[in-house]
Amino acid sequence: MVNKKSLHIESSGQLCIYCGACVGICPLNCIYLDETRITFDERVCTRCEICVKACPVGAIEIG
């Protein structure tokens, strides 16, 4: 079993500005945005970190 990196999204509004940059760039379409939060489908996400690089405010952390 492959151990995936942990995924953390700071979407309390302190960092995340709900711009949707991560949603539009995800090659697996596993990021979802609504008015109050961003969620990831943990089963689909491969932790490629494309969303991390696309986020203009550094709200996504993969460790």
mmCIF file as gemmi writes it, N, C-alpha and C atoms, coordinates in Angstrom:
data_model
loop_
_atom_site.group_PDB
_atom_site.id
_atom_site.type_symbol
_atom_site.label_atom_id
_atom_site.label_alt_id
_atom_site.label_comp_id
_atom_site.label_asym_id
_atom_site.label_entity_id
_atom_site.label_seq_id
_atom_site.pdbx_PDB_ins_code
_atom_site.Cartn_x
_atom_site.Cartn_y
_atom_site.Cartn_z
_atom_site.occupancy
_atom_site.B_iso_or_equiv
_atom_site.pdbx_formal_charge
_atom_site.auth_seq_id
_atom_site.auth_asym_id
_atom_site.pdbx_PDB_model_num
ATOM 1 N N . MET Axp A 1 ? 0.845 -1.189 0 1 0 ? 1 A 1
ATOM 2 C CA . MET Axp A 1 ? 0 0 0 1 0 ? 1 A 1
ATOM 3 C C . MET Axp A 1 ? 0.886 1.247 0 1 0 ? 1 A 1
ATOM 4 N N . VAL Axp A 2 ? 0.601 2.175 -0.889 1 0 ? 2 A 1
ATOM 5 C CA . VAL Axp A 2 ? 1.36 3.41 -0.998 1 0 ? 2 A 1
ATOM 6 C C . VAL Axp A 2 ? 0.817 4.411 0.008 1 0 ? 2 A 1
ATOM 7 N N . ASN Axp A 3 ? 1.722 5.026 0.751 1 0 ? 3 A 1
ATOM 8 C CA . ASN Axp A 3 ? 1.328 6.025 1.739 1 0 ? 3 A 1
ATOM 9 C C . ASN Axp A 3 ? 1.285 7.391 1.064 1 0 ? 3 A 1
ATOM 10 N N . LYS Axp A 4 ? 0.11 7.96 0.914 1 0 ? 4 A 1
ATOM 11 C CA . LYS Axp A 4 ? -0.031 9.266 0.28 1 0 ? 4 A 1
ATOM 12 C C . LYS Axp A 4 ? 0.349 10.371 1.241 1 0 ? 4 A 1
ATOM 13 N N . LYS Axp A 5 ? 0.843 11.462 0.687 1 0 ? 5 A 1
ATOM 14 C CA . LYS Axp A 5 ? 1.148 12.64 1.489 1 0 ? 5 A 1
ATOM 15 C C . LYS Axp A 5 ? -0.146 13.195 2.059 1 0 ? 5 A 1
ATOM 16 N N . SER Axp A 6 ? -0.055 13.797 3.223 1 0 ? 6 A 1
ATOM 17 C CA . SER Axp A 6 ? -1.249 14.391 3.813 1 0 ? 6 A 1
ATOM 18 C C . SER Axp A 6 ? -1.63 15.658 3.054 1 0 ? 6 A 1
ATOM 19 N N . LEU Axp A 7 ? -2.882 15.982 3.108 1 0 ? 7 A 1
ATOM 20 C CA . LEU Axp A 7 ? -3.424 17.106 2.372 1 0 ? 7 A 1
ATOM 21 C C . LEU Axp A 7 ? -4.123 18.033 3.353 1 0 ? 7 A 1
ATOM 22 N N . HIS Axp A 8 ? -3.759 19.301 3.321 1 0 ? 8 A 1
ATOM 23 C CA . HIS Axp A 8 ? -4.389 20.278 4.21 1 0 ? 8 A 1
ATOM 24 C C . HIS Axp A 8 ? -4.742 21.513 3.403 1 0 ? 8 A 1
ATOM 25 N N . ILE Axp A 9 ? -5.953 21.971 3.58 1 0 ? 9 A 1
ATOM 26 C CA . ILE Axp A 9 ? -6.396 23.187 2.916 1 0 ? 9 A 1
ATOM 27 C C . ILE Axp A 9 ? -6.826 24.175 3.977 1 0 ? 9 A 1
ATOM 28 N N . GLU Axp A 10 ? -6.229 25.335 3.975 1 0 ? 10 A 1
ATOM 29 C CA . GLU Axp A 10 ? -6.638 26.4 4.888 1 0 ? 10 A 1
ATOM 30 C C . GLU Axp A 10 ? -7.712 27.195 4.172 1 0 ? 10 A 1
ATOM 31 N N . SER Axp A 11 ? -8.959 26.859 4.452 1 0 ? 11 A 1
ATOM 32 C CA . SER Axp A 11 ? -10.05 27.527 3.745 1 0 ? 11 A 1
ATOM 33 C C . SER Axp A 11 ? -10.967 28.282 4.699 1 0 ? 11 A 1
ATOM 34 N N . SER Axp A 12 ? -10.41 28.747 5.785 1 0 ? 12 A 1
ATOM 35 C CA . SER Axp A 12 ? -11.208 29.48 6.767 1 0 ? 12 A 1
ATOM 36 C C . SER Axp A 12 ? -11.493 30.903 6.323 1 0 ? 12 A 1
ATOM 37 N N . GLY Axp A 13 ? -10.914 31.296 5.198 1 0 ? 13 A 1
ATOM 38 C CA . GLY Axp A 13 ? -11.077 32.668 4.754 1 0 ? 13 A 1
ATOM 39 C C . GLY Axp A 13 ? -9.872 33.51 5.103 1 0 ? 13 A 1
ATOM 40 N N . GLN Axp A 14 ? -9.063 33.031 6.033 1 0 ? 14 A 1
ATOM 41 C CA . GLN Axp A 14 ? -7.866 33.769 6.406 1 0 ? 14 A 1
ATOM 42 C C . GLN Axp A 14 ? -6.834 33.716 5.287 1 0 ? 14 A 1
ATOM 43 N N . LEU Axp A 15 ? -6.768 32.595 4.598 1 0 ? 15 A 1
ATOM 44 C CA . LEU Axp A 15 ? -5.866 32.479 3.457 1 0 ? 15 A 1
ATOM 45 C C . LEU Axp A 15 ? -6.643 32.311 2.152 1 0 ? 15 A 1
ATOM 46 N N . CYS Axp A 16 ? -7.516 31.327 2.116 1 0 ? 16 A 1
ATOM 47 C CA . CYS Axp A 16 ? -8.245 31.028 0.883 1 0 ? 16 A 1
ATOM 48 C C . CYS Axp A 16 ? -9.168 32.186 0.504 1 0 ? 16 A 1
ATOM 49 N N . ILE Axp A 17 ? -9.083 32.593 -0.75 1 0 ? 17 A 1
ATOM 50 C CA . ILE Axp A 17 ? -9.936 33.687 -1.233 1 0 ? 17 A 1
ATOM 51 C C . ILE Axp A 17 ? -11.009 33.169 -2.197 1 0 ? 17 A 1
ATOM 52 N N . TYR Axp A 18 ? -11.144 31.846 -2.287 1 0 ? 18 A 1
ATOM 53 C CA . TYR Axp A 18 ? -12.187 31.199 -3.088 1 0 ? 18 A 1
ATOM 54 C C . TYR Axp A 18 ? -12.158 31.643 -4.549 1 0 ? 18 A 1
ATOM 55 N N . CYS Axp A 19 ? -10.943 31.778 -5.094 1 0 ? 19 A 1
ATOM 56 C CA . CYS Axp A 19 ? -10.809 32.239 -6.478 1 0 ? 19 A 1
ATOM 57 C C . CYS Axp A 19 ? -11.041 31.124 -7.493 1 0 ? 19 A 1
ATOM 58 N N . GLY Axp A 20 ? -10.883 29.869 -7.064 1 0 ? 20 A 1
ATOM 59 C CA . GLY Axp A 20 ? -11.113 28.743 -7.956 1 0 ? 20 A 1
ATOM 60 C C . GLY Axp A 20 ? -9.93 28.364 -8.826 1 0 ? 20 A 1
ATOM 61 N N . ALA Axp A 21 ? -8.768 28.981 -8.613 1 0 ? 21 A 1
ATOM 62 C CA . ALA Axp A 21 ? -7.594 28.654 -9.423 1 0 ? 21 A 1
ATOM 63 C C . ALA Axp A 21 ? -7.242 27.174 -9.305 1 0 ? 21 A 1
ATOM 64 N N . CYS Axp A 22 ? -7.352 26.625 -8.115 1 0 ? 22 A 1
ATOM 65 C CA . CYS Axp A 22 ? -7.023 25.217 -7.898 1 0 ? 22 A 1
ATOM 66 C C . CYS Axp A 22 ? -8.021 24.294 -8.596 1 0 ? 22 A 1
ATOM 67 N N . VAL Axp A 23 ? -9.276 24.692 -8.605 1 0 ? 23 A 1
ATOM 68 C CA . VAL Axp A 23 ? -10.315 23.883 -9.241 1 0 ? 23 A 1
ATOM 69 C C . VAL Axp A 23 ? -10.067 23.786 -10.736 1 0 ? 23 A 1
ATOM 70 N N . GLY Axp A 24 ? -9.748 24.908 -11.358 1 0 ? 24 A 1
ATOM 71 C CA . GLY Axp A 24 ? -9.573 24.942 -12.804 1 0 ? 24 A 1
ATOM 72 C C . GLY Axp A 24 ? -8.326 24.246 -13.301 1 0 ? 24 A 1
ATOM 73 N N . ILE Axp A 25 ? -7.326 24.108 -12.445 1 0 ? 25 A 1
ATOM 74 C CA . ILE Axp A 25 ? -6.058 23.547 -12.901 1 0 ? 25 A 1
ATOM 75 C C . ILE Axp A 25 ? -5.883 22.064 -12.549 1 0 ? 25 A 1
ATOM 76 N N . CYS Axp A 26 ? -6.696 21.533 -11.687 1 0 ? 26 A 1
ATOM 77 C CA . CYS Axp A 26 ? -6.552 20.139 -11.253 1 0 ? 26 A 1
ATOM 78 C C . CYS Axp A 26 ? -6.769 19.18 -12.426 1 0 ? 26 A 1
ATOM 79 N N . PRO Axp A 27 ? -5.743 18.377 -12.779 1 0 ? 27 A 1
ATOM 80 C CA . PRO Axp A 27 ? -5.882 17.473 -13.916 1 0 ? 27 A 1
ATOM 81 C C . PRO Axp A 27 ? -6.84 16.319 -13.658 1 0 ? 27 A 1
ATOM 82 N N . LEU Axp A 28 ? -7.164 16.053 -12.397 1 0 ? 28 A 1
ATOM 83 C CA . LEU Axp A 28 ? -8.058 14.948 -12.061 1 0 ? 28 A 1
ATOM 84 C C . LEU Axp A 28 ? -9.453 15.416 -11.663 1 0 ? 28 A 1
ATOM 85 N N . ASN Axp A 29 ? -9.674 16.731 -11.705 1 0 ? 29 A 1
ATOM 86 C CA . ASN Axp A 29 ? -10.977 17.311 -11.328 1 0 ? 29 A 1
ATOM 87 C C . ASN Axp A 29 ? -11.46 16.813 -9.97 1 0 ? 29 A 1
ATOM 88 N N . CYS Axp A 30 ? -10.566 16.807 -8.996 1 0 ? 30 A 1
ATOM 89 C CA . CYS Axp A 30 ? -10.961 16.307 -7.679 1 0 ? 30 A 1
ATOM 90 C C . CYS Axp A 30 ? -11.063 17.412 -6.629 1 0 ? 30 A 1
ATOM 91 N N . ILE Axp A 31 ? -11.095 18.673 -7.077 1 0 ? 31 A 1
ATOM 92 C CA . ILE Axp A 31 ? -11.244 19.802 -6.159 1 0 ? 31 A 1
ATOM 93 C C . ILE Axp A 31 ? -12.589 20.468 -6.43 1 0 ? 31 A 1
ATOM 94 N N . TYR Axp A 32 ? -13.327 20.727 -5.36 1 0 ? 32 A 1
ATOM 95 C CA . TYR Axp A 32 ? -14.662 21.305 -5.483 1 0 ? 32 A 1
ATOM 96 C C . TYR Axp A 32 ? -14.744 22.579 -4.652 1 0 ? 32 A 1
ATOM 97 N N . LEU Axp A 33 ? -15.409 23.573 -5.182 1 0 ? 33 A 1
ATOM 98 C CA . LEU Axp A 33 ? -15.522 24.88 -4.536 1 0 ? 33 A 1
ATOM 99 C C . LEU Axp A 33 ? -16.984 25.266 -4.409 1 0 ? 33 A 1
ATOM 100 N N . ASP Axp A 34 ? -17.361 25.705 -3.213 1 0 ? 34 A 1
ATOM 101 C CA . ASP Axp A 34 ? -18.667 26.352 -3.055 1 0 ? 34 A 1
ATOM 102 C C . ASP Axp A 34 ? -18.442 27.672 -2.326 1 0 ? 34 A 1
ATOM 103 N N . GLU Axp A 35 ? -19.447 28.321 -1.88 1 0 ? 35 A 1
ATOM 104 C CA . GLU Axp A 35 ? -19.319 29.661 -1.307 1 0 ? 35 A 1
ATOM 105 C C . GLU Axp A 35 ? -18.555 29.693 0.008 1 0 ? 35 A 1
ATOM 106 N N . THR Axp A 36 ? -18.487 28.572 0.703 1 0 ? 36 A 1
ATOM 107 C CA . THR Axp A 36 ? -17.906 28.585 2.037 1 0 ? 36 A 1
ATOM 108 C C . THR Axp A 36 ? -16.696 27.681 2.225 1 0 ? 36 A 1
ATOM 109 N N . ARG Axp A 37 ? -16.382 26.839 1.246 1 0 ? 37 A 1
ATOM 110 C CA . ARG Axp A 37 ? -15.249 25.941 1.447 1 0 ? 37 A 1
ATOM 111 C C . ARG Axp A 37 ? -14.776 25.299 0.153 1 0 ? 37 A 1
ATOM 112 N N . ILE Axp A 38 ? -13.566 24.771 0.233 1 0 ? 38 A 1
ATOM 113 C CA . ILE Axp A 38 ? -12.995 23.981 -0.853 1 0 ? 38 A 1
ATOM 114 C C . ILE Axp A 38 ? -12.798 22.578 -0.313 1 0 ? 38 A 1
ATOM 115 N N . THR Axp A 39 ? -13.149 21.582 -1.09 1 0 ? 39 A 1
ATOM 116 C CA . THR Axp A 39 ? -12.93 20.203 -0.678 1 0 ? 39 A 1
ATOM 117 C C . THR Axp A 39 ? -12.187 19.45 -1.764 1 0 ? 39 A 1
ATOM 118 N N . PHE Axp A 40 ? -11.458 18.412 -1.335 1 0 ? 40 A 1
ATOM 119 C CA . PHE Axp A 40 ? -10.729 17.543 -2.232 1 0 ? 40 A 1
ATOM 120 C C . PHE Axp A 40 ? -11.291 16.138 -2.119 1 0 ? 40 A 1
ATOM 121 N N . ASP Axp A 41 ? -11.343 15.434 -3.222 1 0 ? 41 A 1
ATOM 122 C CA . ASP Axp A 41 ? -11.685 14.014 -3.171 1 0 ? 41 A 1
ATOM 123 C C . ASP Axp A 41 ? -10.388 13.272 -2.874 1 0 ? 41 A 1
ATOM 124 N N . GLU Axp A 42 ? -10.2 12.905 -1.63 1 0 ? 42 A 1
ATOM 125 C CA . GLU Axp A 42 ? -8.965 12.262 -1.17 1 0 ? 42 A 1
ATOM 126 C C . GLU Axp A 42 ? -8.679 10.961 -1.92 1 0 ? 42 A 1
ATOM 127 N N . ARG Axp A 43 ? -9.726 10.283 -2.372 1 0 ? 43 A 1
ATOM 128 C CA . ARG Axp A 43 ? -9.533 9.004 -3.067 1 0 ? 43 A 1
ATOM 129 C C . ARG Axp A 43 ? -8.955 9.194 -4.458 1 0 ? 43 A 1
ATOM 130 N N . VAL Axp A 44 ? -9.198 10.336 -5.057 1 0 ? 44 A 1
ATOM 131 C CA . VAL Axp A 44 ? -8.754 10.597 -6.427 1 0 ? 44 A 1
ATOM 132 C C . VAL Axp A 44 ? -7.439 11.373 -6.459 1 0 ? 44 A 1
ATOM 133 N N . CYS Axp A 45 ? -7.25 12.269 -5.525 1 0 ? 45 A 1
ATOM 134 C CA . CYS Axp A 45 ? -6.07 13.151 -5.508 1 0 ? 45 A 1
ATOM 135 C C . CYS Axp A 45 ? -4.777 12.34 -5.426 1 0 ? 45 A 1
ATOM 136 N N . THR Axp A 46 ? -3.832 12.657 -6.307 1 0 ? 46 A 1
ATOM 137 C CA . THR Axp A 46 ? -2.531 11.979 -6.317 1 0 ? 46 A 1
ATOM 138 C C . THR Axp A 46 ? -1.438 12.82 -5.668 1 0 ? 46 A 1
ATOM 139 N N . ARG Axp A 47 ? -1.784 13.975 -5.134 1 0 ? 47 A 1
ATOM 140 C CA . ARG Axp A 47 ? -0.838 14.897 -4.485 1 0 ? 47 A 1
ATOM 141 C C . ARG Axp A 47 ? 0.239 15.363 -5.461 1 0 ? 47 A 1
ATOM 142 N N . CYS Axp A 48 ? -0.191 15.691 -6.665 1 0 ? 48 A 1
ATOM 143 C CA . CYS Axp A 48 ? 0.745 16.149 -7.703 1 0 ? 48 A 1
ATOM 144 C C . CYS Axp A 48 ? 1.253 17.566 -7.432 1 0 ? 48 A 1
ATOM 145 N N . GLU Axp A 49 ? 0.562 18.289 -6.574 1 0 ? 49 A 1
ATOM 146 C CA . GLU Axp A 49 ? 0.917 19.635 -6.12 1 0 ? 49 A 1
ATOM 147 C C . GLU Axp A 49 ? 0.73 20.729 -7.169 1 0 ? 49 A 1
ATOM 148 N N . ILE Axp A 50 ? 0.038 20.441 -8.246 1 0 ? 50 A 1
ATOM 149 C CA . ILE Axp A 50 ? -0.262 21.476 -9.24 1 0 ? 50 A 1
ATOM 150 C C . ILE Axp A 50 ? -1.133 22.562 -8.612 1 0 ? 50 A 1
ATOM 151 N N . CYS Axp A 51 ? -2.078 22.172 -7.782 1 0 ? 51 A 1
ATOM 152 C CA . CYS Axp A 51 ? -2.96 23.138 -7.124 1 0 ? 51 A 1
ATOM 153 C C . CYS Axp A 51 ? -2.185 24.025 -6.156 1 0 ? 51 A 1
ATOM 154 N N . VAL Axp A 52 ? -1.187 23.453 -5.494 1 0 ? 52 A 1
ATOM 155 C CA . VAL Axp A 52 ? -0.36 24.221 -4.562 1 0 ? 52 A 1
ATOM 156 C C . VAL Axp A 52 ? 0.325 25.361 -5.307 1 0 ? 52 A 1
ATOM 157 N N . LYS Axp A 53 ? 0.883 25.044 -6.463 1 0 ? 53 A 1
ATOM 158 C CA . LYS Axp A 53 ? 1.587 26.048 -7.262 1 0 ? 53 A 1
ATOM 159 C C . LYS Axp A 53 ? 0.637 27.07 -7.871 1 0 ? 53 A 1
ATOM 160 N N . ALA Axp A 54 ? -0.6 26.662 -8.147 1 0 ? 54 A 1
ATOM 161 C CA . ALA Axp A 54 ? -1.578 27.559 -8.771 1 0 ? 54 A 1
ATOM 162 C C . ALA Axp A 54 ? -2.214 28.524 -7.783 1 0 ? 54 A 1
ATOM 163 N N . CYS Axp A 55 ? -2.21 28.186 -6.511 1 0 ? 55 A 1
ATOM 164 C CA . CYS Axp A 55 ? -2.878 29.018 -5.506 1 0 ? 55 A 1
ATOM 165 C C . CYS Axp A 55 ? -2.134 30.336 -5.318 1 0 ? 55 A 1
ATOM 166 N N . PRO Axp A 56 ? -2.799 31.461 -5.583 1 0 ? 56 A 1
ATOM 167 C CA . PRO Axp A 56 ? -2.13 32.759 -5.489 1 0 ? 56 A 1
ATOM 168 C C . PRO Axp A 56 ? -1.851 33.226 -4.06 1 0 ? 56 A 1
ATOM 169 N N . VAL Axp A 57 ? -2.467 32.593 -3.08 1 0 ? 57 A 1
ATOM 170 C CA . VAL Axp A 57 ? -2.268 33.037 -1.699 1 0 ? 57 A 1
ATOM 171 C C . VAL Axp A 57 ? -1.649 31.962 -0.804 1 0 ? 57 A 1
ATOM 172 N N . GLY Axp A 58 ? -1.241 30.851 -1.371 1 0 ? 58 A 1
ATOM 173 C CA . GLY Axp A 58 ? -0.59 29.797 -0.59 1 0 ? 58 A 1
ATOM 174 C C . GLY Axp A 58 ? -1.478 29.105 0.419 1 0 ? 58 A 1
ATOM 175 N N . ALA Axp A 59 ? -2.746 28.939 0.079 1 0 ? 59 A 1
ATOM 176 C CA . ALA Axp A 59 ? -3.706 28.36 1.018 1 0 ? 59 A 1
ATOM 177 C C . ALA Axp A 59 ? -3.704 26.84 1.049 1 0 ? 59 A 1
ATOM 178 N N . ILE Axp A 60 ? -3.058 26.195 0.098 1 0 ? 60 A 1
ATOM 179 C CA . ILE Axp A 60 ? -3.068 24.731 0.03 1 0 ? 60 A 1
ATOM 180 C C . ILE Axp A 60 ? -1.697 24.203 0.434 1 0 ? 60 A 1
ATOM 181 N N . GLU Axp A 61 ? -1.702 23.254 1.361 1 0 ? 61 A 1
ATOM 182 C CA . GLU Axp A 61 ? -0.468 22.638 1.809 1 0 ? 61 A 1
ATOM 183 C C . GLU Axp A 61 ? -0.578 21.134 1.636 1 0 ? 61 A 1
ATOM 184 N N . ILE Axp A 62 ? 0.439 20.53 1.065 1 0 ? 62 A 1
ATOM 185 C CA . ILE Axp A 62 ? 0.517 19.089 0.978 1 0 ? 62 A 1
ATOM 186 C C . ILE Axp A 62 ? 1.828 18.686 1.637 1 0 ? 62 A 1
ATOM 187 N N . GLY Axp A 63 ? 1.74 17.851 2.675 1 0 ? 63 A 1
ATOM 188 C CA . GLY Axp A 63 ? 2.945 17.522 3.419 1 0 ? 63 A 1
ATOM 189 C C . GLY Axp A 63 ? 3.252 16.063 3.469 1 0 ? 63 A 1
